Amino acid sequence: MIAGVDHIGIAVHSIEEARRFWEDLGLEVAAIEEVAEEGVRVAMLPVGGTRIELLEPTREDSAIARFLATRGPGIHHVCMASDDVDDDDASLRAKGHRLIRDAPSPGAGGSRVQFIHPKSAGGVLVELAEHAAGGHAP
């Protein structure tokens, strides 16, 4: 079941450069980590009950590098907090929605994630994230 908006992912060329704007708004980076499997560094900035996630590519062949090459910096995805990403995955598949991965996979902060193809979500890439205990949910 979906509990709310977990974060908004923003593709950036450089976390160090992009974070300055958000810090000027009064937000603070709570965590930065690399998700090697995805070829990305992520910075989490809590705001209210959600977060801004800055996504910086670490490899030229990563999804974020390809996004930046074709679209430039900007909103990459909206992530919804799931209390059971496996159940949400199965439910969406049963209803005919197109998912990006064969199954949920590891994400930042110890989470498990799945992505819903924009063609099934009104043109928006939607991520589902289930956080492990001690993960960095808002």
Buried (B, 14 or more C-beta within 10 A) or exposed (E): EEEEBBBBBBBBBEBEEBBEEBEEEEBEBEBBBEBEEBBBBBBBBBBEEBBBBBBBBBEEEBBBBBBBEEEEBEEBBBBBBBEBBBEBBEEBEEEEBEBBEEEBBEBBBBBBBBBBEBEBBEEEBBBBBBBEEEBBBB
